[in-house]
Amino acid sequence: MGEAIRRYGRLREDWLDLSTGINPLGYPVPMPPPSAWRDLPDAFDDLRDVAASYYGVPVETVVPCAGSQAVIRTIPALLRPGRVAIASLTYSEYAPAFAQAGHTLVPWLGPEAGLPDVDYLVWVNPDNPTTRCVERETLRRWHALLAARDGMLIVDEAFADVAPHASMTTDVGQGGLVVLRSVGKFFGLAGIRAGFALCPQPFGIRLAERLGAWTVSGPARFAVRTALTDTAWQMAARERLLRDGERLLSLLREHGWPAFGTPLFAWTPHVSAALWHERLAAQGVWTRLFDPRPVPCPQGMAQTTAQSTAQSTVQSLPSLRLGLPPSEDGWQRLRTAIAVASAA
């Protein structure tokens, strides 16, 4: 958002910021008790038990952390140097973290290309930004192959609260599997910087030691415990996000934009994506633009004029990610902006 403000000279409050996949109507955290602000975070509270119940995993596999980012930067240093496959277009923090820890990055187009000859594989499920979601049985097959060579499958499920059918939490605790979960996306609580690594206990102990003491603040622990136990809010939020996700896809497609989605965001790869990004920004609508990178052609995506027939299975296009508007006024503003951006 800071980049948009600087580039276009528009005040922050004048922007409709759709650049993230965070629930714009997040969990309404009540005021924490005074002790949450005064006392050091209590690592022996019931946070791990609450998380274990919510994710359906053994409590000994739960490692609280200051958001997924802390774990992404830590895990590579705990692994012996090896070959790691990370999709060409996915969450961008994994590749530099593994490279800095001395691992060799292996180019990988993604699930459609099959499992490469590597020691470690990272997959975001559903993927950010491409929205691709790999079924649990495929992930289990990858995990078995990697574990057999003393490797590891790392599954980032930051957006899985709205796609539980593919979650690998049912397998948590097995050797060679780490699942990362976030409360920032579905719960709309990115600002508190809290999440969980779900992994075998021996690896979890090493990870917790490397992360250090007091990784999750007292107020954040209160917010997470409250959100994870509020099942009524969770059910209503899932229903609303499913509707809003479909609404966003319909809005984009009715203007001819190729769109693929999760309930939290949509992804649209197209030769005109950079132009659309600029036209939307000129109207105060901020989206996330991704440079062209090769990815397998999503199912149902028509061949574009920029690709030859011989390359029909691979797209190398700029693309946009759009999150959900926070209000009906925001929806109408987005509709108008897309119509203007689509005009010849």
C-alpha positions in Angstrom: 0.0 0.0 0.0 2.9 2.3 0.7 4.1 1.9 -2.8 0.7 2.9 -4.2 0.6 6.0 -2.0 4.0 7.1 -3.1 3.5 6.4 -6.8 0.1 7.9 -7.3 -0.1 10.6 -4.6 -3.4 9.4 -3.3 -4.1 9.4 0.5 -4.3 6.0 2.2 -8.0 6.5 3.0 -8.8 7.1 -0.6 -7.6 3.6 -1.7 -9.6 0.4 -2.1 -6.8 -2.0 -1.2 -7.4 -5.4 -2.7 -3.7 -6.4 -2.9 -3.9 -9.1 -0.2 -5.9 -12.3 0.3 -6.8 -11.3 3.9 -10.5 -11.5 5.0 -11.6 -7.9 5.0 -14.2 -8.6 7.6 -12.0 -10.3 10.1 -12.6 -11.7 13.6 -13.8 -9.0 16.1 -11.3 -9.5 18.9 -12.6 -8.4 22.2 -10.4 -6.3 24.5 -7.7 -8.5 26.2 -7.5 -8.6 30.0 -4.9 -6.2 31.5 -2.6 -9.1 32.3 -2.2 -9.8 28.6 -0.5 -6.4 28.3 1.3 -6.5 31.6 2.7 -10.0 31.9 5.2 -11.9 29.8 3.5 -14.3 27.4 2.7 -17.6 29.2 4.1 -20.4 27.1 2.2 -22.9 29.4 -1.2 -21.5 28.7 -3.8 -23.5 26.7 -2.9 -22.0 23.3 -1.4 -25.2 22.0 -4.4 -27.2 23.3 -6.8 -24.8 21.6 -4.9 -25.0 18.3 -4.6 -28.8 18.5 -8.4 -29.0 18.9 -9.1 -26.6 16.0 -6.7 -28.3 13.6 -7.4 -31.8 14.8 -3.8 -32.7 15.6 -1.9 -34.0 18.6 -1.0 -31.2 20.9 2.7 -32.2 20.9 2.9 -31.4 17.2 1.9 -27.8 17.7 4.5 -25.0 17.6 3.1 -21.5 18.0 5.0 -18.9 16.0 4.9 -15.2 15.1 3.2 -15.8 11.8 4.3 -18.2 9.0 7.1 -15.8 8.1 9.2 -16.6 11.2 9.0 -20.3 10.4 9.7 -19.9 6.7 13.0 -18.2 7.6 13.9 -20.7 10.3 13.1 -24.2 8.8 15.7 -24.2 6.0 18.5 -23.7 8.6 17.3 -26.8 10.5 17.6 -29.1 7.4 20.8 -30.5 5.9 21.7 -28.7 2.7 19.9 -30.3 -0.2 17.8 -29.8 -3.3 14.5 -28.1 -2.9 11.6 -27.6 -5.3 9.5 -24.5 -5.1 7.0 -23.6 -7.7 8.0 -20.9 -10.2 5.1 -18.7 -9.2 4.1 -19.0 -5.5 4.6 -17.2 -2.2 7.9 -15.4 -2.8 9.5 -15.8 0.7 10.4 -19.5 0.4 13.0 -19.3 -2.3 15.3 -16.7 -0.7 15.0 -18.5 2.7 16.2 -21.8 1.3 18.9 -20.2 -0.8 20.3 -18.2 2.1 20.5 -21.5 4.1 22.7 -23.1 1.4 20.1 -25.2 -0.4 20.0 -25.7 -4.1 16.8 -24.4 -5.7 15.4 -26.7 -8.4 13.1 -25.1 -11.1 9.6 -26.5 -10.8 6.5 -25.5 -12.7 4.3 -27.0 -10.1 2.1 -30.1 -9.4 1.3 -30.7 -13.1 5.0 -31.4 -13.6 5.1 -34.2 -11.1 7.5 -34.7 -8.2 11.1 -33.8 -9.2 14.3 -35.4 -7.9 14.7 -33.3 -4.7 15.1 -33.7 -1.0 12.6 -31.1 0.0 9.4 -29.8 -1.6 7.4 -26.7 -0.7 3.8 -26.3 -1.8 1.3 -23.7 -0.8 -2.2 -25.3 -0.7 -4.3 -23.5 -2.0 -1.5 -21.8 -3.8 -0.9 -18.0 -3.6 -1.4 -16.5 -6.1 -2.4 -19.2 -8.6 -5.2 -20.7 -6.5 -4.2 -24.2 -7.5 -5.2 -26.8 -4.9 -3.6 -30.2 -4.8 -5.7 -33.1 -3.5 -4.7 -34.8 -0.2 -3.9 -38.1 -1.9 -1.3 -36.5 -4.2 0.3 -34.7 -1.3 0.4 -38.0 0.6 2.1 -39.7 -2.3 4.7 -36.9 -2.5 5.3 -37.1 1.3 5.9 -40.9 1.1 8.4 -40.5 -1.7 10.2 -37.6 0.1 10.2 -39.3 3.5 11.7 -42.5 2.0 14.7 -40.5 1.0 14.9 -38.8 4.4 13.5 -35.6 2.9 10.6 -33.3 3.8 7.3 -32.0 2.4 6.4 -28.6 3.6 2.8 -27.6 3.0 1.8 -24.0 3.6 -1.9 -24.0 4.4 -2.3 -20.3 5.0 -5.6 -20.3 3.1 -6.8 -23.8 4.0 -9.4 -22.7 6.6 -11.7 -22.2 3.6 -10.5 -25.4 1.8 -10.3 -28.0 4.5 -10.9 -31.0 2.2 -7.3 -30.9 1.0 -5.6 -30.2 4.3 -2.8 -32.4 5.4 -3.5 -31.9 9.1 -4.9 -35.5 9.2 -1.3 -36.7 8.6 0.5 -34.3 11.0 3.0 -36.1 13.3 4.5 -38.3 10.6 8.2 -37.9 9.9 9.1 -35.6 7.0 5.9 -33.5 7.0 5.5 -29.9 8.2 2.2 -28.1 7.8 2.1 -24.3 8.4 -1.2 -22.6 9.4 -2.0 -18.9 9.8 -4.6 -17.0 11.6 -3.9 -14.0 9.4 -5.9 -14.9 6.3 -9.3 -16.5 7.2 -9.5 -14.8 10.5 -8.3 -11.5 9.1 -5.8 -11.1 11.9 -2.6 -10.6 10.0 -1.5 -7.7 12.2 -1.1 -9.8 15.3 1.6 -12.0 13.6 0.6 -15.4 14.9 0.4 -18.8 13.4 1.4 -22.4 13.9 3.9 -25.0 12.6 2.4 -28.5 12.8 5.2 -31.1 12.7 6.7 -34.2 14.4 7.6 -33.6 18.0 11.4 -34.0 17.6 11.5 -31.5 14.8 9.1 -29.2 16.6 11.3 -29.1 19.7 14.3 -28.0 17.5 12.1 -25.4 15.7 10.8 -24.0 19.0 14.3 -23.7 20.4 15.5 -21.9 17.3 12.5 -19.5 17.3 13.3 -18.6 21.0 11.2 -17.5 23.9 8.0 -15.4 23.7 7.5 -15.8 20.0 3.8 -14.9 20.3 2.8 -11.9 22.4 0.3 -12.0 25.2 -2.4 -10.0 23.4 -1.9 -12.2 20.3 -2.3 -15.4 22.3 -5.5 -14.0 23.7 -6.8 -13.1 20.2 -5.9 -16.5 18.7 -7.5 -18.5 21.5 -10.7 -16.5 21.3 -10.9 -16.7 17.5 -10.1 -20.5 17.3 -12.9 -21.3 19.8 -15.6 -19.2 18.2 -17.2 -21.8 16.0 -20.3 -19.8 15.3 -18.2 -16.9 13.8 -16.1 -19.4 11.8 -19.2 -21.0 10.2 -20.8 -17.7 9.3 -17.4 -16.4 7.9 -16.9 -19.5 5.7 -20.4 -19.1 4.2 -19.9 -15.4 3.5 -16.4 -15.9 2.0 -17.7 -18.7 -0.3 -20.4 -16.3 -1.6 -18.0 -13.4 -1.9 -15.4 -15.4 -3.6 -17.9 -16.6 -6.3 -19.1 -13.0 -6.6 -15.6 -11.8 -7.3 -15.0 -14.5 -10.0 -18.3 -13.7 -11.7 -17.5 -10.0 -11.7 -14.1 -10.5 -13.4 -15.4 -13.1 -15.9 -18.3 -11.0 -17.0 -15.8 -8.4 -18.2 -13.8 -11.0 -20.0 -11.0 -11.4 -17.4 -9.7 -15.1 -17.1 -10.2 -15.7 -13.4 -9.4 -18.5 -10.9 -10.2 -18.2 -7.3 -10.3 -19.2 -3.7 -12.9 -17.8 -1.4 -10.4 -15.2 -0.3 -8.9 -13.9 -3.6 -8.9 -14.3 -7.3 -6.0 -14.6 -9.8 -6.2 -13.5 -13.4 -3.3 -14.2 -15.8 -3.5 -12.2 -19.0 -1.3 -10.3 -21.5 -3.1 -7.1 -20.4 -2.7 -7.7 -16.6 -0.1 -4.9 -16.2 -2.3 -2.5 -18.1 -5.3 -3.4 -16.0 -3.3 -3.0 -12.9 -2.3 0.6 -13.9 -5.9 1.5 -14.9 -7.3 0.2 -11.7 -4.6 2.1 -9.7 -5.5 5.3 -11.5 -9.0 4.9 -10.0 -7.7 4.2 -6.5 -8.1 0.4 -6.6 -4.8 -1.3 -5.6 -4.1 -4.9 -6.7 -1.0 -7.1 -6.7 0.8 -7.4 -10.0 3.0 -10.4 -10.7 5.6 -10.5 -13.5 5.5 -13.1 -16.2 6.6 -16.5 -15.0 6.0 -19.9 -16.5 3.3 -21.9 -14.9 1.1 -24.8 -16.2 -2.0 -23.6 -18.0 -4.9 -23.7 -15.4 -7.8 -26.0 -16.4 -10.3 -24.1 -18.6 -7.9 -21.3 -19.5 -8.1 -20.5 -23.2 -4.9 -20.2 -25.2 -3.9 -16.5 -25.5 -2.4 -14.8 -28.5 0.9 -14.4 -26.7 1.4 -18.2 -26.6 2.1 -20.6 -29.5 0.2 -23.8 -29.8 3.3 -25.8 -28.9 3.3 -24.0 -25.5 -0.4 -24.5 -24.8 0.3 -26.3 -21.5 2.5 -23.5 -20.1 1.6 -19.9 -19.6 4.2 -17.1 -19.1 2.0 -14.1 -18.5 1.7 -11.2 -16.1 -1.1 -11.7 -13.7 -3.1 -9.9 -11.0 -4.3 -11.0 -7.6 -7.4 -9.3 -6.3 -8.8 -9.7 -2.8 -12.4 -9.1 -1.6 -13.9 -5.6 -1.1 -14.8 -4.9 2.5 -18.3 -3.4 1.8 -21.0 -3.0 -0.7 -19.6 0.4 -1.6 -16.3 -1.3 -2.3 -18.0 -3.9 -4.5 -19.6 -1.1 -6.6 -16.4 0.8 -6.8 -14.6 -2.3 -8.0 -17.3 -3.0 -10.6 -17.0 0.5 -12.0 -13.2 0.4 -12.0 -13.0 -3.0 -13.8 -15.4 -1.7 -16.5 -13.2 1.3 -17.1 -10.0 -0.8 -17.0 -11.5 -3.2 -19.6 -12.5 -0.5 -22.1 -10.5 -0.5 -25.3 
